[in-house]
Amino acid sequence: MEVEGMEDKGPSFQSELPDCQATQQQQQLLPPPPDLQSSTPVENVYVDQKAVDKLAEGFLSHYLPDLQNSKRALQELTQNQLILLDTLDQEVTKFRECNTLLDLNSLFTEAKVYQNKLVNIRKEMILLHEKTTKLKKRALKLQQQKQKELLEKEQQRERELERERQLIAKPAKRT
């Protein structure tokens, strides 16, 4: 009886083994897994649906929080990336505006140069107008003076002719 009692204690002792050892013993009882690279087809294996559900639930409970954290981190990174893209776009716009301002500055500088040229041309035109006006006045005076001299010469000649006529002897009238 004592031997039988020990035999009874044997199986109960095995059920009290930790999960790790029980799993190892079960794996020793199972046939080795088929070679994944072998070309022989695997026969249909019947799996308990409860076991599949529990395995899926355990898998999800183990990896789902990490996946959700990763998803949140990726969403945050995507959002930050969009913000960076917007900021970069604004900076590019600022650089374009700066280039436009540089172009405008060069245009304003060029406009000042041309404005100075126009001012100088205007001054020259005013000077030329004044000189031509003076020359026209002088030409008019010279023309008037020449006409006056010609008139005086003509008058002088007429006087001389008149004087010569008066000097010419006139025959006396016979009466």
C-alpha positions as CSV (number, residue, x, y, z in Angstrom):
1,M,0.0,0.0,0.0
2,E,2.7,2.3,0.7
3,V,4.0,1.8,-2.9
4,E,0.6,2.5,-4.2
5,G,0.4,5.7,-2.1
6,M,3.6,6.9,-3.6
7,E,2.3,6.2,-7.0
8,D,-0.7,8.3,-6.2
9,K,1.5,11.1,-5.1
10,G,3.5,10.9,-8.3
11,P,0.9,12.3,-10.7
12,S,-0.2,15.0,-8.2
13,F,3.5,16.0,-7.9
14,Q,3.7,16.4,-11.6
15,S,0.7,18.6,-11.8
16,E,2.3,20.9,-9.2
17,L,5.4,21.5,-11.5
18,P,5.8,25.0,-12.7
19,D,4.4,25.9,-16.1
20,C,7.9,26.0,-17.7
21,Q,8.7,22.5,-16.8
22,A,5.2,21.2,-17.7
23,T,5.6,22.9,-21.1
24,Q,9.0,21.3,-21.6
25,Q,7.6,17.9,-20.8
26,Q,4.7,18.4,-23.2
27,Q,7.1,19.4,-25.9
28,Q,9.1,16.2,-25.3
29,L,5.9,14.2,-25.8
30,L,5.0,16.0,-29.1
31,P,6.5,15.0,-32.3
32,P,9.2,17.4,-33.6
33,P,7.8,20.2,-35.8
34,P,8.0,19.5,-39.6
35,D,10.9,21.0,-41.4
36,L,9.7,24.3,-42.9
37,Q,11.8,23.9,-45.9
38,S,10.9,20.3,-46.6
39,S,9.0,19.6,-49.7
40,T,6.6,17.0,-48.1
41,P,3.1,18.5,-47.5
42,V,2.0,18.8,-43.9
43,E,-1.1,16.8,-42.9
44,N,-4.1,18.6,-41.5
45,V,-3.6,19.4,-37.9
46,Y,-6.7,20.0,-35.8
47,V,-6.4,22.9,-33.4
48,D,-8.8,23.8,-30.6
49,Q,-10.6,27.1,-31.3
50,K,-10.4,28.1,-27.7
51,A,-6.6,27.7,-27.7
52,V,-6.4,29.8,-30.9
53,D,-8.6,32.5,-29.3
54,K,-6.5,32.5,-26.1
55,L,-3.3,32.6,-28.1
56,A,-4.6,35.4,-30.2
57,E,-5.8,37.3,-27.1
58,G,-2.4,36.8,-25.4
59,F,-0.6,37.9,-28.5
60,L,-2.7,41.0,-28.9
61,S,-2.5,41.8,-25.2
62,H,1.3,41.5,-25.3
63,Y,2.0,43.4,-28.5
64,L,-1.0,45.8,-28.9
65,P,0.1,48.4,-26.3
66,D,3.5,48.6,-28.0
67,L,1.9,48.8,-31.4
68,Q,-0.5,51.5,-30.2
69,N,2.4,53.5,-28.7
70,S,4.3,53.1,-32.0
71,K,1.2,54.3,-33.9
72,R,0.9,57.4,-31.6
73,A,4.6,58.0,-32.0
74,L,4.3,57.7,-35.8
75,Q,1.3,60.0,-35.9
76,E,3.2,62.6,-33.7
77,L,6.2,62.3,-36.1
78,T,4.0,62.7,-39.1
79,Q,2.4,65.8,-37.5
80,N,5.8,67.2,-36.6
81,Q,7.0,66.5,-40.2
82,L,4.0,68.3,-41.6
83,I,4.8,71.3,-39.3
84,L,8.4,71.2,-40.4
85,L,7.3,71.1,-44.1
86,D,5.0,74.1,-43.5
87,T,7.9,76.0,-41.7
88,L,10.3,75.1,-44.5
89,D,7.7,76.3,-47.1
90,Q,7.4,79.6,-45.2
91,E,11.2,79.9,-45.1
92,V,11.4,79.2,-48.9
93,T,8.8,81.9,-49.4
94,K,10.8,84.3,-47.3
95,F,14.0,83.6,-49.3
96,R,12.1,84.2,-52.5
97,E,10.8,87.5,-51.1
98,C,14.4,88.4,-50.2
99,N,15.5,87.6,-53.7
100,T,12.6,89.7,-55.0
101,L,13.6,92.5,-52.7
102,L,17.2,92.3,-54.0
103,D,15.9,92.4,-57.5
104,L,13.7,95.4,-56.5
105,N,16.7,97.1,-54.9
106,S,18.8,96.6,-58.1
107,L,15.8,98.0,-60.1
108,F,15.6,101.0,-57.8
109,T,19.3,101.6,-58.1
110,E,19.1,101.3,-61.9
111,A,16.1,103.7,-61.8
112,K,18.1,106.2,-59.8
113,V,20.9,106.0,-62.3
114,Y,18.5,106.6,-65.2
115,Q,16.7,109.4,-63.3
116,N,20.1,111.1,-62.8
117,K,20.8,110.7,-66.5
118,L,17.4,112.3,-67.3
119,V,18.0,115.2,-64.9
120,N,21.4,115.8,-66.6
121,I,19.8,115.7,-70.1
122,R,17.1,118.1,-68.9
123,K,19.7,120.5,-67.6
124,E,21.6,120.3,-70.8
125,M,18.4,120.9,-72.8
126,I,17.6,124.0,-70.6
127,L,21.2,125.3,-71.2
128,L,20.9,124.6,-74.9
129,H,17.5,126.4,-75.0
130,E,19.0,129.4,-73.2
131,K,22.0,129.5,-75.5
132,T,19.7,129.3,-78.6
133,T,17.5,132.0,-77.2
134,K,20.5,134.3,-76.7
135,L,21.9,133.4,-80.1
136,K,18.5,134.2,-81.7
137,K,18.4,137.5,-79.9
138,R,21.9,138.3,-81.0
139,A,21.2,137.3,-84.5
140,L,18.1,139.5,-84.5
141,K,20.1,142.4,-83.2
142,L,22.8,141.8,-85.8
143,Q,20.2,141.6,-88.5
144,Q,18.5,144.8,-87.3
145,Q,21.9,146.5,-87.1
146,K,22.8,145.3,-90.6
147,Q,19.5,146.5,-91.9
148,K,20.0,149.8,-90.2
149,E,23.5,150.0,-91.7
150,L,22.2,149.1,-95.1
151,L,19.4,151.7,-94.7
152,E,21.9,154.3,-93.6
153,K,24.1,153.4,-96.6
154,E,21.2,153.6,-98.9
155,Q,20.2,157.0,-97.4
156,Q,23.8,158.2,-97.6
157,R,23.9,157.1,-101.2
158,E,20.7,158.8,-102.0
159,R,22.0,162.0,-100.3
160,E,25.1,161.8,-102.3
161,L,23.1,161.3,-105.5
162,E,20.9,164.2,-104.6
163,R,23.9,166.3,-103.8
164,E,25.5,165.3,-107.1
165,R,22.3,166.3,-108.9
166,Q,22.3,169.6,-107.2
167,L,25.9,170.1,-108.1
168,I,25.3,169.3,-111.7
169,A,25.0,172.6,-113.6
170,K,21.7,173.4,-114.9
171,P,21.3,175.3,-118.0
172,A,19.7,178.7,-117.6
173,K,16.5,179.3,-119.1
174,R,16.3,181.7,-121.9
175,T,13.8,184.2,-121.7
